[in-house]
Amino acid sequence: MRKIYLLSELFYPNKTSTAYIMTEIAKSLAIKNDVTVICSDIVYDSNYDVGDEAIDLKNVKLLRTKSSNVNKNKPSSRLKGSLVTALAFGNNVVKNVKSNDIVFAVTNPFLLVLTLAIIRVFKKFEYILLVHDVFPENAVSAGMANQHGLLYKISKTIYDWSYAKADRLVVLGRDMKEVVEQKISNKKPVIVVENWFDEDLIYIPELDKNNYLKKNIDNKIIIGFAGNIGRVQNLHRFIEIFAKCKNNNLELVIVGGGALLNEVNGIVQQNSLENVLLLGPKPRSEQSEFLNCFDIGLITLSPGMFGLGVPSKTYNLISLGKPILFIGDKNSEVDQMISGNELGSSFDWTEEDKILEYLNNLKKPSIELVRHVQDFAKMNYSNARILSKMEKVIVNEN
């Protein structure tokens, strides 16, 4: 039996999206394979479980490395944390991984991609890279880099080389496949394996929304956003559009935190938007409650994010029968998913008039639409289906 080393900065008992995904992959692989996880001891945010790891991680060996304290909203702190973690992970790979072993790594921290590429120059092992982030292209969309600048061009050359050092690359969507194939000049296989919805989510049509939200929202149509409020979400721009809406039946509920939370709150206060409710971050254990409060799930991505990310919350929302309102680049994965399968409505940021027309005429989804969305999710994005697909890619089964 070949050994599989799974590398992820974030892992159980963290409960963020990446930690959850990598933990589930490790558990699935360990059923039939010898799995060791190299991860950090970082506590990323409030989504942290202090329960007994042995219960959830049967047959998974852990190599935890020491990490530095990181403020995820400060670039300098993230750079330091990425460097410390990448070097520690690289040291473990050099010491432990043999030529017949498999290394399966995710693109966080961002310096890990470069570290593994350098190690591959002088050390043999089979290497699969799970692309959650495309560096440095995502820095342009976040407004943190100039694509015409010398530093960007140098870093792109280095990272294009680094991504191409993997034997296989796993991406989250069709748009990301297109971007990564161009990035590595089609040198290696790029396989689409989507994320899945959380199996522990419960559909609660009778949920007392007033009680959970601590606000009377009877007869309101709730558009809900849940997740990171960062630079690439462009949520502040949606709220500026939402402020112009004339539909008094709408309520926008926002769950989450992030670098632009204060800016979002400022726009809400400046426009005296009484129909916008900011709940702040909520633990993963409350997902069923806050997602069931939504009638429509809101997904936003900044212009230029084509191929650079697929929000995993999309799958959780549709699993609960929530039609999606997506605003982002045309032909991105979420746009294709919605448009091709009648899962909601999709716009790009240049279509403000159309977005307002949609909002002004919005009605609650019919029970037929809710069931259609749920059925589509269960048929295509179940935990068992996607993890089986992922395992075949990792162990190279045809």
RADAGI-V900880 format. One record per run of one state. SS is the DSSP state (2 for helix, 1 for strand, 0 for the rest). FROM is the first residue (numbers start at 1). TO is the last residue. Records with the same first field share a line. If there is no record, write none. Layout:
BEGIN
SS: FROM-TO ; FROM-TO
END
This chain:
BEGIN
0: 1-2 ; 8-13 ; 15-16 ; 30-33 ; 41-47 ; 49-52 ; 57-59 ; 66-74 ; 97-101 ; 107-109 ; 123-125 ; 131-136 ; 142-149 ; 164-167 ; 172-173 ; 184-188 ; 193-208 ; 214-220 ; 227-234 ; 243-249 ; 256-260 ; 271-275 ; 281-283 ; 293-295 ; 301-312 ; 320-322 ; 328-332 ; 342-343 ; 348-351 ; 361-366 ; 381-382 ; 395-398
1: 3-7 ; 14-14 ; 34-40 ; 48-48 ; 60-65 ; 102-106 ; 126-130 ; 168-171 ; 189-192 ; 221-226 ; 250-255 ; 276-280 ; 296-300 ; 323-327 ; 344-347
2: 17-29 ; 53-56 ; 75-96 ; 110-122 ; 137-141 ; 150-163 ; 174-183 ; 209-213 ; 235-242 ; 261-270 ; 284-292 ; 313-319 ; 333-341 ; 352-360 ; 367-380 ; 383-394
END
